[in-house]
Amino acid sequence: MDMKDLKIAVAQFQPRSGDKVYNLNVIERLATQARDAGANAVSFHELCITAYTHLRDLDLSQIHELAEAIPSGPSCQQLIQIANELEITILAGLVEHDQDKYYNSYVCVDQTGLKAVHRKIHPFISDYLSAGNDYCLFEIEGWKCGILICYDNNIIENVRATTLLGADIIFAPHVTGCTPSPMPGRGFVEHSFWEHRKEHPEALRAEFDGRKGREWILRWLPARAYDNGVYYAYSNPIGYDGDQLKNGNAMILDPFGDILAETRSFEDEITVANLTAEKLKLAGGYRYRNARRPDLYKDILTRKHQPVLKPVWMK
């Protein structure tokens, strides 16, 4: 492959619900840090411009007030301005308004303007958000990239489809972790751990790194990268998003499923990794894709199916 090495950053930060001005200021500050670290691109978490969890309590008029057009809306235009001033590609999320529908959307912008937009295929935080129906593929410095938002990554067919379209990198913005599940050991993290994080950091780190957070993420995220032979750029908030604590652990994984870089503080932070093209063909996932026999399972995979989506913590 003749692609040059690509340096990317992923971020974690604590957003403020509905406060676009504050959140965009943090995005600009962290994007500046990414630029100074030599990154070509920086990726932020799901709905980082608006925050996420509070959307479950908003009525239609409040969703409408929060939503913007892409790319003509003020938030997207400000992202483009930041990208232009810093000469860095920025990926960030916001609520999109298009005609009479609203979407959990994630954009990629650079100095030239909007490069790509992905609408979450499996939204559930609000009944007023419509599902996206498309995958996206775009380029950053010659690298082919896709986007899957949070729950989109849990449906493995989405990852395979995005890879088969040609993605070398999958950007995976999340707001996840530290919520109840039937899996033993999962659940919310009590506020007291966060409140006393400075005097007792080891207690909060144990909560965030255990089954409620990082340990759960590492059950599936490396597998997505490994099975498909792609780089993964995972971003996630740290601290409170709405009324829920999130564990951060933004990370970049290579096609072998190895973690190249990871955020480990309780603060707003970025981490940076260098991506090399040679791993894309050395990884097992590359061989597995070439060994596929879709004639055996194409009819099975396309059987009629009625999707059901309601996480345990939303019930």
Backbone torsions as a table, in degrees:
resi	resn	phi	psi	omega
1	MET	NA	143.0	-178.7
2	ASP	-101.3	12.8	178.0
3	MET	-70.6	137.7	175.5
4	LYS	-76.7	157.9	174.7
5	ASP	-56.5	146.2	-180.0
6	LEU	-123.3	130.7	177.6
7	LYS	-105.7	121.9	-179.8
8	ILE	-123.8	157.9	177.6
9	ALA	-124.3	146.7	168.9
10	VAL	-121.7	152.5	-171.8
11	ALA	-126.1	155.1	165.5
12	GLN	-129.2	138.6	170.4
13	PHE	-157.3	161.2	179.8
14	GLN	-92.2	110.7	-177.4
15	PRO	-83.0	165.3	172.1
16	ARG	-110.9	131.0	-174.6
17	SER	-61.1	119.9	176.1
18	GLY	74.2	0.1	-176.2
19	ASP	-96.6	82.8	-176.3
20	LYS	-65.0	-37.3	-178.9
21	VAL	-60.7	-49.4	179.6
22	TYR	-62.5	-48.9	-175.6
23	ASN	-63.5	-38.9	178.1
24	LEU	-68.7	-32.6	175.3
25	ASN	-64.4	-40.5	176.9
26	VAL	-65.9	-42.8	178.7
27	ILE	-58.3	-43.3	179.1
28	GLU	-64.2	-41.8	-179.6
29	ARG	-64.3	-45.5	-179.1
30	LEU	-71.6	-33.2	175.6
31	ALA	-64.6	-35.2	176.3
32	THR	-64.2	-41.9	177.0
33	GLN	-62.7	-40.4	178.9
34	ALA	-63.7	-44.2	177.7
35	ARG	-59.4	-45.4	-179.0
36	ASP	-65.2	-25.5	177.5
37	ALA	-85.3	1.6	176.7
38	GLY	89.4	11.4	-177.6
39	ALA	-73.9	142.5	173.5
40	ASN	-82.4	-24.7	-176.9
41	ALA	-150.9	152.9	176.5
42	VAL	-136.3	136.3	-174.9
43	SER	-118.5	130.8	179.6
44	PHE	-109.4	173.4	-171.2
45	HIS	-80.5	172.5	-179.6
46	GLU	-55.8	131.0	178.4
47	LEU	48.9	38.0	-177.2
48	CYS	-64.6	-24.2	-178.4
49	ILE	-77.0	-29.4	-176.2
50	THR	-112.1	-16.5	-163.6
51	ALA	72.5	167.4	-164.5
52	TYR	-118.1	-59.5	-166.2
53	THR	-59.7	-34.3	-177.1
54	HIS	-65.9	-14.9	-179.6
55	LEU	-62.0	-24.6	-178.2
56	ARG	-67.0	-18.3	-177.8
57	ASP	-102.6	2.6	-176.2
58	LEU	-94.0	142.0	174.5
59	ASP	-85.8	179.2	-174.2
60	LEU	-62.2	-40.0	-179.3
61	SER	-65.2	-34.9	178.7
62	GLN	-73.0	-37.5	174.0
63	ILE	-62.1	-43.4	179.4
64	HIS	-60.3	-41.7	-179.5
65	GLU	-65.4	-33.1	-177.6
66	LEU	-80.8	-29.2	-171.2
67	ALA	-78.1	155.6	179.8
68	GLU	-140.2	159.4	173.1
69	ALA	-76.1	151.8	175.2
70	ILE	-121.2	124.8	7.6
71	PRO	-101.5	8.1	-171.0
72	SER	-78.2	-15.2	-178.1
73	GLY	-67.4	159.7	-175.4
74	PRO	-62.1	-36.8	-178.6
75	SER	-67.2	-44.9	179.2
76	CYS	-65.2	-39.0	178.2
77	GLN	-65.6	-36.4	177.3
78	GLN	-68.2	-38.6	176.2
79	LEU	-59.4	-43.9	-179.9
80	ILE	-63.3	-39.5	178.1
81	GLN	-63.4	-43.6	178.4
82	ILE	-62.8	-45.0	179.3
83	ALA	-60.6	-38.2	-180.0
84	ASN	-68.4	-44.1	-178.5
85	GLU	-67.1	-37.7	-176.7
86	LEU	-91.4	-13.0	-176.2
87	GLU	56.2	51.5	179.9
88	ILE	-141.2	147.3	174.8
89	THR	-81.0	134.8	-177.3
90	ILE	-123.5	135.5	175.7
91	LEU	-121.3	125.9	-175.1
92	ALA	-154.1	162.2	-173.5
93	GLY	-117.3	148.4	178.8
94	LEU	-156.0	168.2	174.9
95	VAL	-84.3	123.8	-177.7
96	GLU	-100.5	140.1	173.5
97	HIS	-114.5	119.8	179.0
98	ASP	-134.9	111.7	-174.3
99	GLN	56.7	-117.7	-177.6
100	ASP	-105.9	18.0	-177.3
101	LYS	-121.9	158.2	-180.0
102	TYR	-127.1	143.8	-175.0
103	TYR	-137.1	148.1	165.2
104	ASN	-82.6	102.7	-171.2
105	SER	-118.4	157.5	-178.0
106	TYR	-137.5	128.0	-174.7
107	VAL	-114.9	154.6	169.3
108	CYS	-120.0	124.7	179.5
109	VAL	-129.4	154.6	170.9
110	ASP	-143.6	-163.3	-176.4
111	GLN	-61.0	-24.0	-177.1
112	THR	-86.8	-11.2	-178.6
113	GLY	120.8	-148.2	-177.9
114	LEU	-75.6	125.5	177.5
115	LYS	-97.4	-36.3	-175.9
116	ALA	-162.6	155.3	172.0
117	VAL	-142.0	136.6	176.1
118	HIS	-122.8	130.8	175.1
119	ARG	-99.1	127.1	-175.9
120	LYS	-53.1	128.1	-176.1
121	ILE	-78.8	-27.5	-175.9
122	HIS	-126.9	67.0	177.9
123	PRO	-79.8	149.4	177.4
124	PHE	-148.8	-8.1	-173.3
125	ILE	-69.2	-24.8	179.7
126	SER	-146.0	137.4	177.5
127	ASP	-68.8	-12.8	-178.5
128	TYR	-86.4	-6.4	179.0
129	LEU	-92.8	128.5	178.0
130	SER	-86.1	156.7	179.3
131	ALA	-85.3	139.3	170.8
132	GLY	-73.9	158.4	-176.2
133	ASN	-130.6	20.7	-176.5
134	ASP	-141.4	150.9	167.1
135	TYR	-93.9	158.3	178.5
136	CYS	-126.3	151.0	177.5
137	LEU	-141.0	130.6	-178.3
138	PHE	-150.8	175.7	-176.4
139	GLU	-121.7	143.8	168.7
140	ILE	-126.5	113.2	179.5
141	GLU	52.3	39.3	177.8
142	GLY	87.2	-8.5	176.9
143	TRP	-88.4	132.4	178.4
144	LYS	-84.3	132.2	-171.9
145	CYS	-129.5	148.6	172.1
146	GLY	-127.5	167.5	178.6
147	ILE	-131.2	132.4	169.9
148	LEU	-134.7	126.5	-173.6
149	ILE	-94.5	118.5	171.1
150	CYS	44.3	-107.6	-173.3
151	TYR	-59.2	-23.2	175.9
152	ASP	-54.6	-33.4	-177.3
153	ASN	-75.7	-20.2	-179.4
154	ASN	-78.3	-17.2	173.8
155	ILE	-94.0	106.0	-168.0
156	ILE	-63.9	-24.2	178.4
157	GLU	-62.9	-33.0	178.5
158	ASN	-63.3	-40.3	-179.2
159	VAL	-68.8	-44.1	178.9
160	ARG	-62.3	-43.5	-179.1
161	ALA	-62.7	-43.4	179.6
162	THR	-64.2	-38.7	177.5
163	THR	-66.0	-43.9	-178.8
164	LEU	-66.3	-23.6	174.1
165	LEU	-71.9	-14.6	175.0
166	GLY	122.5	5.1	-175.5
167	ALA	-65.1	133.7	169.8
168	ASP	-93.7	-30.1	-178.7
169	ILE	-129.5	136.5	171.2
170	ILE	-115.0	118.5	173.8
171	PHE	-84.4	127.2	-172.1
172	ALA	-126.7	78.0	177.5
173	PRO	-72.8	133.1	-175.6
174	HIS	-130.7	159.5	154.8
175	VAL	-132.5	96.5	-169.1
176	THR	-151.1	174.7	178.9
177	GLY	88.7	154.6	174.4
178	CYS	61.5	41.9	173.6
179	THR	-130.5	156.9	-178.5
180	PRO	-63.3	152.3	179.7
181	SER	-162.1	156.8	174.0
182	PRO	-62.9	-19.6	179.4
183	MET	-63.8	127.7	-179.9
184	PRO	-56.3	136.7	175.2
185	GLY	93.4	-7.7	-179.2
186	ARG	-90.5	160.8	179.3
187	GLY	156.1	179.6	177.6
188	PHE	-69.4	154.4	172.5
189	VAL	-98.9	128.7	-176.9
190	GLU	-66.7	146.1	-177.3
191	HIS	-59.1	-32.2	-176.3
192	SER	-58.7	-32.9	178.6
193	PHE	-64.7	-41.9	178.9
194	TRP	-70.9	-40.8	-178.3
195	GLU	-59.7	-34.8	-176.8
196	HIS	-108.2	27.7	-175.0
197	ARG	-65.7	-27.3	-178.5
198	LYS	-78.4	-40.9	179.8
199	GLU	-83.6	-25.1	179.6
200	HIS	-132.8	62.3	-176.9
201	PRO	-63.8	-29.3	-177.0
202	GLU	-66.7	-31.3	179.8
203	ALA	-68.3	-44.5	178.2
204	LEU	-68.6	-38.3	179.5
205	ARG	-62.4	-37.7	178.1
206	ALA	-64.3	-39.4	177.2
207	GLU	-65.1	-47.8	-177.2
208	PHE	-69.1	-32.4	-177.2
209	ASP	-87.6	-12.7	-178.3
210	GLY	-81.8	-160.0	-174.4
211	ARG	-65.2	-20.5	178.4
212	LYS	-70.7	-26.1	-173.7
213	GLY	-130.1	-102.9	-171.3
214	ARG	-58.3	-41.3	-178.2
215	GLU	-61.4	-35.5	176.0
216	TRP	-69.6	-45.0	179.7
217	ILE	-57.0	-40.9	-176.3
218	LEU	-74.9	-4.8	173.5
219	ARG	-75.7	-27.7	-173.7
220	TRP	-126.8	-32.1	-174.4
221	LEU	-63.3	-48.4	177.1
222	PRO	-60.4	-31.1	179.1
223	ALA	-65.9	-36.9	178.3
224	ARG	-61.9	-42.8	179.7
225	ALA	-69.7	-45.5	-175.2
226	TYR	-67.0	-50.2	-176.1
227	ASP	-63.0	-29.9	-176.9
228	ASN	-102.5	-10.3	178.9
229	GLY	65.9	43.9	-178.9
230	VAL	-128.3	158.3	168.6
231	TYR	-77.1	145.6	178.3
232	TYR	-123.9	130.0	176.6
233	ALA	-114.7	99.7	-173.7
234	TYR	-102.1	125.8	177.4
235	SER	-123.6	152.2	-173.2
236	ASN	-162.2	143.3	179.3
237	PRO	-70.8	159.2	173.4
238	ILE	-114.5	141.5	-179.0
239	GLY	79.5	-147.8	-172.9
240	TYR	-86.0	129.4	161.7
241	ASP	-114.7	108.1	-171.0
242	GLY	65.1	-128.7	-177.9
243	ASP	-100.0	13.0	-177.0
244	GLN	-118.1	134.1	173.8
245	LEU	-77.2	137.9	176.5
246	LYS	-123.9	149.0	-167.6
247	ASN	-95.1	3.8	178.2
248	GLY	68.6	-115.8	-179.3
249	ASN	55.5	36.9	172.7
250	ALA	-57.4	137.3	-174.6
251	MET	-151.9	157.0	176.2
252	ILE	-118.2	125.9	-178.6
253	LEU	-116.5	148.4	179.1
254	ASP	-94.9	175.8	-177.0
255	PRO	-65.7	-9.1	173.9
256	PHE	-89.2	-2.8	-177.0
257	GLY	83.6	8.7	178.8
258	ASP	-84.6	142.7	177.9
259	ILE	-80.9	120.2	179.0
260	LEU	-88.6	-33.3	-178.1
261	ALA	-158.1	150.3	-176.8
262	GLU	-156.2	140.1	173.3
263	THR	-78.8	137.2	-174.4
264	ARG	-131.9	4.7	179.8
265	SER	-95.5	179.1	173.5
266	PHE	-102.5	15.4	-176.4
267	GLU	-111.5	169.9	169.5
268	ASP	-61.5	130.3	-169.1
269	GLU	-160.5	153.6	169.7
270	ILE	-120.0	162.4	168.7
271	THR	-140.2	149.8	-170.1
272	VAL	-128.5	144.0	175.9
273	ALA	-141.9	153.8	177.8
274	ASN	-99.1	128.6	-178.7
275	LEU	-103.7	130.3	178.5
276	THR	-114.7	138.0	-174.1
277	ALA	-68.7	-28.6	-173.6
278	GLU	-61.0	-29.6	-179.3
279	LYS	-64.7	-26.7	-175.6
280	LEU	-61.2	-34.5	179.5
281	LYS	-97.8	-16.0	176.9
282	LEU	-80.9	-24.5	-174.5
283	ALA	-69.6	150.0	178.6
284	GLY	-59.3	-35.6	-178.5
285	GLY	-59.2	-32.0	177.2
286	TYR	-63.7	-44.1	179.1
287	ARG	-68.7	-37.9	-179.5
288	TYR	-63.9	-40.8	178.5
289	ARG	-62.1	-40.6	-179.7
290	ASN	-71.3	-21.8	-178.4
291	ALA	-90.6	-1.8	-176.9
292	ARG	-58.6	150.8	173.2
293	ARG	-128.8	75.9	-175.0
294	PRO	-61.4	-18.4	177.4
295	ASP	-63.2	-25.2	-179.1
296	LEU	-76.4	-31.3	-169.4
297	TYR	-129.5	5.4	-179.1
298	LYS	-61.8	-38.8	179.9
299	ASP	-72.2	-32.8	177.7
300	ILE	-66.6	-45.0	-176.7
301	LEU	-69.2	-20.5	-177.4
302	THR	-106.5	14.0	173.6
303	ARG	-60.3	149.2	178.6
304	LYS	-61.8	138.9	-174.6
305	HIS	-152.9	135.9	178.0
306	GLN	-99.6	110.2	-177.5
307	PRO	-64.1	140.5	173.9
308	VAL	-128.6	122.6	-176.3
309	LEU	-137.8	108.7	174.2
310	LYS	-159.9	95.2	179.0
311	PRO	-55.8	154.3	-176.4
312	VAL	-56.5	-42.7	-175.6
313	TRP	-70.0	-14.9	178.7
314	MET	-90.8	-9.8	-176.2
315	LYS	-77.3	NA	NA
